[in-house]
Amino acid sequence: MSLKIVIRPNAAAAPFEQLRAQIAGQAHSGALPVGYRLPTVRGLADELGLAANTVAKAYRALESDGVIETRGRNGTFVAAAGDAADREAAAAASAYAERAHRLGLDRGAAEAAVRDALRAAYEA
């Protein structure tokens, strides 16, 4: 198993977002198992032809999302993020449901808004 990243220069998504999404997707699918050591920021930047700041930005976002963890000089690893991600998603869904109800949306309109947002996020 190894990290497989393809950055498409002409894609609508910025290179940092392409990198973030691909690492997150591979971590969540199990293609990158928990504990897998990721390349250094500079190493991955050189490999992909990206600026080190671009890779660092993606790593920071992934760490903030609980997908990876940095262990100081030992490196950056895929974290056991499933439970944390599930909890965060449930909290976000609950907050959305409460807000939609306060706004006076009926259930159908609230669900339609979620479907539209999910379609936009997953088809990007």
SEKOL-478931 format. One line per field, with one value per residue (C-alpha): residue in one letter; residue number from 0; x, y, z. Coordinates in Angstrom, 3 decimals, decimal comma, m for minus. Layout:
<pts>
type = A_...
seq = NUM_...
c1 = X_...
c2 = Y_...
c3 = Z_...
</pts>
This chain:
<pts>
type = M_S_L_K_I_V_I_R_P_N_A_A_A_A_P_F_E_Q_L_R_A_Q_I_A_G_Q_A_H_S_G_A_L_P_V_G_Y_R_L_P_T_V_R_G_L_A_D_E_L_G_L_A_A_N_T_V_A_K_A_Y_R_A_L_E_S_D_G_V_I_E_T_R_G_R_N_G_T_F_V_A_A_A_G_D_A_A_D_R_E_A_A_A_A_A_S_A_Y_A_E_R_A_H_R_L_G_L_D_R_G_A_A_E_A_A_V_R_D_A_L_R_A_A_Y_E_A
seq = 0_1_2_3_4_5_6_7_8_9_10_11_12_13_14_15_16_17_18_19_20_21_22_23_24_25_26_27_28_29_30_31_32_33_34_35_36_37_38_39_40_41_42_43_44_45_46_47_48_49_50_51_52_53_54_55_56_57_58_59_60_61_62_63_64_65_66_67_68_69_70_71_72_73_74_75_76_77_78_79_80_81_82_83_84_85_86_87_88_89_90_91_92_93_94_95_96_97_98_99_100_101_102_103_104_105_106_107_108_109_110_111_112_113_114_115_116_117_118_119_120_121_122_123
c1 = 0,000_1,167_m0,145_m1,485_m2,131_m2,883_m3,048_m4,849_m3,703_m6,862_m9,309_m11,823_m10,543_m7,301_m4,278_m4,393_m8,056_m7,339_m4,560_m6,695_m9,632_m7,535_m5,702_m8,965_m10,688_m7,893_m7,792_m11,563_m11,695_m8,919_m6,538_m4,303_m4,622_m4,526_m0,897_0,317_3,212_2,726_5,631_7,159_5,695_8,793_9,055_5,461_5,743_8,793_7,120_3,961_5,614_3,764_4,900_5,685_3,133_0,406_1,138_1,468_m1,946_m3,533_m1,869_m3,112_m6,674_m6,461_m5,121_m7,894_m10,415_m8,856_m7,774_m4,054_m1,915_1,559_3,840_6,579_9,841_8,424_6,299_2,697_0,385_m3,153_m5,229_m8,019_m10,569_m13,717_m15,311_m14,300_m15,590_m18,889_m19,338_m18,519_m20,903_m23,702_m23,132_m23,191_m26,374_m28,041_m27,063_m28,370_m31,688_m32,198_m31,325_m33,600_m36,473_m35,890_m35,927_m39,355_m38,387_m40,582_m38,899_m38,995_m37,303_m34,646_m33,907_m33,786_m31,202_m29,054_m29,362_m28,322_m25,358_m24,228_m24,539_m22,439_m19,791_m19,465_m19,699_m17,129
c2 = 0,000_3,489_6,975_7,570_11,223_12,830_16,616_17,926_21,493_22,298_20,968_23,314_22,449_24,032_21,719_21,864_20,766_17,965_16,724_17,016_15,222_12,382_11,691_11,877_9,567_7,009_7,151_6,719_3,891_1,989_2,281_4,118_2,198_3,717_4,288_4,659_7,124_9,923_11,514_14,670_17,952_18,701_15,163_15,095_18,616_17,589_14,368_16,162_19,328_21,498_24,237_23,026_25,542_23,864_20,457_21,964_23,633_20,309_18,503_21,186_20,811_17,006_17,240_19,657_17,147_14,332_12,368_12,568_13,274_14,704_13,110_15,706_14,516_10,996_12,109_12,371_9,368_8,384_8,692_6,483_9,116_7,116_7,648_11,312_11,956_10,222_12,292_15,541_14,731_13,906_17,176_19,151_17,385_18,112_21,791_22,021_20,379_22,794_25,811_24,709_24,237_27,723_29,176_27,677_25,205_22,148_18,756_18,347_21,698_20,973_17,557_19,035_21,582_18,771_16,707_19,710_20,460_16,826_16,613_19,768_18,502_14,974_15,761_18,563
c3 = 0,000_m0,789_m1,127_m4,627_m5,396_m8,753_m8,905_m11,964_m12,741_m14,741_m12,130_m10,542_m7,065_m5,865_m5,571_m1,760_m1,822_m4,312_m2,038_1,105_m0,488_m1,904_1,367_3,333_0,862_0,994_4,795_5,122_2,574_4,309_1,333_3,818_7,083_10,553_11,477_7,880_7,841_5,319_3,446_4,860_3,653_1,594_0,281_m0,926_m2,337_m4,371_m5,527_m6,684_m7,994_m5,470_m3,125_0,393_1,725_m0,357_1,161_4,645_4,259_3,243_6,166_8,609_7,291_7,544_11,079_12,017_10,612_12,663_9,586_10,321_13,358_13,627_16,192_16,278_14,746_14,345_11,396_10,271_10,393_9,435_12,612_13,885_12,896_12,263_15,656_15,835_12,315_13,109_16,276_14,488_11,621_14,083_15,947_12,691_11,570_14,888_14,753_11,181_12,103_14,997_12,842_9,973_12,451_13,951_10,433_9,910_7,186_6,932_6,991_3,212_2,584_5,218_3,705_0,192_1,334_2,758_m0,431_m2,533_m0,273_m0,289_m4,064_m4,430_m2,002_m3,343_m7,037_m6,970
</pts>
